[in-house]
Amino acid sequence: MTKPISPAAWGTQLHKFWRTAGMSLPVDVGLLATEYSKKYTDPIVKVLGQDMGKIDGMLVQRQRGDWCIVYNRHTSVQGRINFTLGHELGHYILHRNVQTEFQCSQKEIFDYNGAASRALESQANRFSSYLLMPIDDFRAQMENTAVSIEALRHCADRYNVSLSAATIKWLEFTTEPAMLIAARDGFVLWSIVSESARRMQAYIRPGTALDPNVELHISSSATGDSKRTVPIGVWHSAYAAQEFSIVSDRYDMALFLVWLLPDGVDYEEEEALDVLDFMRARASAGRG
């Protein structure tokens, strides 16, 4: 078998190793890590959960030369743990000759410190994505299905990853002009866009303040999911958008899955009324 070169190729090869062994989805990364690494002289010998504060996962080389993966056992979203394990396995496969310890949190994964860190974390994410969520299978799940939060949750459950990880994977291959935005306390943490959305210059920089339209909506939603059509200027200066929002304490942030709408779209009457009501509420709030 040809030795892979890219993170995606490595992730794909280990996924094939898992399936060739007769194992089903989702991939049990802890089991795969300890079994597959036995082929090396410095294997992963332990995968364990500990109280790690704000750190999601670690890959550490022990004094005897072998390795250990540690994950935060208090993470509330089970799928986030599985993706983190895949991420740390990616560091082992791709980067263990670079350094002897990796500490990874959501900040390191999405808010990189310097070009070198950005490259390592991005490569580990890509490896985990291809290990856990093979594109051909993902496409088959979404085929003939209207894209929605429910459809993406189905994929997240199938691969035992978080909803955000599944959505980011979908954005990798969809032709839809869509983007995923994470926000906290009224400001964008990060945004990831599809290729078609990128061509429409849809990227939103970290630290950007949310539009007051969005702020008012999520403050009135408390927790839960919602779907609505928003006018030009909310998510893009030239396009209206369809917005799915998730406000949840479990994620410690708000997530927005946004479709940009081309010119001339006829909105459903109910959606148009929702927007009108929302703008009236916004105007009333401004007068208060």
N, C-alpha and C positions, 0 to 999 in steps of 0.2 A: 504493500500500500504506500502511495506517495505521501511523503511528509507534508502536512499543510503548511502554508506560509502565513495567510491572513488570519485575524481573529475569527472572522465568519467561517472560514474553511475549517479551523480547529473546532469551533462549536458544532459545525455540521458533522464532522467526523466522529466526535464523541457522542452526538445524538444517534448516529448510525450504529455505533458500538453498542449503545444501550438497546436499540431496537433489534439488532442482530442477535443479541443475547436472549431475545424473547420477552423483553420487558415492555410494558405498556405505558401510556401516558397517564399522569404526568411523570417527568423524570424525577427520580429520587436522587438529588444531587449529592447528598451525604454518602449514600451507598456507592454511587458511581465514582465519587472522588477517591474513596479508600480502595476500591477494587481496581480502577484503571491505573492509579498511580503506583500500584505494586510492580509495574514493569520498570520503574525507575529505582535508582539506588537511594534516592531521598524521597520516599513516598509520603503521602498524607496518612497519618496514623490515627488521628482523632478529629472528629467533628462534634462540637459540643456547644450548648447554650449557656450563657452566663449573663449576669447583670452588667451591662456595659454603658450605662448612661445614654448619651446621645450617639454613640458609635453603633452602627448597624452590623458591621462584620470586620473580622481581622483574619489575616493569614500570617502566621508566625513560624519561623524556623527555630526548632529547639536546638539545644547544645549538641545533641547527638547527631544532628544533621537532618533529621526528618522534619515533617511539617505538621501544623495543626490549624484547622479552621475553627474560628469561634464566632458565633452569632449572638445577637441580643435576644435573649429568650422572652423579653418583655414587649417585643414588637407586636402590636395588636393585629396587624394584617398578615395572615399566614403566608399569602403569596409573596409578600415583600421579603419574608425570610428566605423563601426558595430562590428568588432572583438574587438576593445577596449571596447565598451560597454559590450560585453559578458565577457571580461576579468574582468571588474569592478564588474559586477554582480556575477562573480565567487568569487571575494574577499568577497562580501557581504554574499553569501551563505556559503562559507567555512571558512572565516577568521574574521568575524566581532567581534567575541569574543576575538580576539588576539590583535587588535589595532583599533583605532578610525579614522585613516586616512591612505589612500594609495595614493601615487603619482606615476604614471607609465608613463615612456617614452620608446622609443625603446632601450635606453641604459639599463634601469632597466630590461626590458623584455629579452634582449639577452646578456647583459654583467653584470651579477649579482655581487652584493657586498656581498660576504659571503654566507655560506651554508643556513642560515635561509631565507635570501632574495631569494636565488635561489629556494628553495622549495616552497615558497609562490607564486612566479611569475610563476613557472612551473605548479603548480596546477591550477592557474587561467587561464593560457593558455589552459591547457587540458580541463578544464570545457568549455571554450568558443568554442573550437574545436568541442566537442561532442554536444553542444547545437546547433551550427549553421550548422554543416556538418556531419549528420549521416552517418556512414560508409556504411551501406547497400545501401542508396541512391547514395552515391558517387561511389560505385562500379558499380551500374547500369548505371551511366552516362558514365563511362569509358569502360564498357563492349563492346567488338567488335569494339573498337575505337583505332586507333594508338595514342599512347601517344605523345602529342606535346604541345607546348605553347598554341596553339589555343584551344585544348581540355581542358587544365587546365584553360584557361581564361573563357571558357563556364561554368565550375564549379564555378569559382570565382564569375561570374555574377549571377549564380543560387542561391548562398548562400549569396550574397552581402558581400563578404570578399575580401581582397587583393589577388593578384596573389600569393604572397609568402605564405600567410596563406593556400590557397588551395593546393599549391605544397607540403607544409610541411605535410598536412593531407594525401595527396597521398603517400608520402614517408612512412607514418606510416603502410600502408597495402600492398604496392606493393612488388612483388617478384623480381623486376628489381634491378640490382646493380646501384643505382642512388644516386645523392646527389644535394643539393641546396647550393650554396655559395653566400654570399653577400660580396661586396667589395667596398671600397671607397679610393680614392687617392693612389691606387696601393697596398693596404693591405686588407687582409681578415678581415671582421667584425665578421662573424660567418659562420659555416657550419653545415648542418643537413643531415644525411645520412640514407638510408634505411637499413634494417637489413642485407640484402645480401651484400651491400656495406661495412657495418661495419665489416663483416667477412673477407672482403678483405683489411681491414685496410685503408679505404679511407678517414677517418676524417682529416680535415685540421684545424689546431689550429688558433684561432683569433690572428691577428698580423703578420701572415705569409705573406711575400711579394708575390705578384702574379708573375707567370712565365713571363719572357719577351715576350714570344709568345702571351700571353693573353693581356699584356699591350699594345703591338703594335697593336693588333687587335681592342681593344676597342677604342684606340686613333684614329684609322682610321675610326671607325664606327660612330663617333659622337653620335647621338641618333638613337634608333630603335632596331629591333630584327635581329638576325642572327643565322644561323645554320651552323656548320662545323664539320669535323672530325679532331681531334688533335692527335699528335703522343704520344708515350710513354714518360713519364717524365713531361708532362704539368700538368696533374691533378693527376697522380699516377705514381709511379716509375716503375711499372711493366705492366701497361695497357694503351693502347690507349683509346680514349674516343670520344663520340659524345657530342657536346657542343651546347646548346641553350643559347644565351646571350641576355640580355635586358639591354640597356643603356638608362636611362631615367632621366630627371631632376625631374619628378614627384615623383620618389622614392628616389631621392637624393643619389643614389648608383647604382652600377651595380649588376645584378643578373645573376647567371650562373646555369643552370640546366644541369647536366652532367651525361651521361650514361657511365659506364666503359664497354669496349668491350673485350670479351674473346679472347684468342690467336687464330690465324687462321682466323679471320674475313676477308672476301673479301670486301674491300671498293669499293663503286661505283666509276667509273672512274672520274666523275665530282668532287667528294669529294677529291679523291687523288690529282687531279690537283689543287684544292683549297689549299690543304696543301702545295704542292710544291711551288705554287706561294707565299704563305704566308712566307715560310721559305726563299725564295729568297729575299722577301721584308725585312725580318728580317736581313739577311746577309748584304743587301745594307745599311740598317739603321746603322748597326754596323760599316760599313766602313766610314759613314759620319762624 
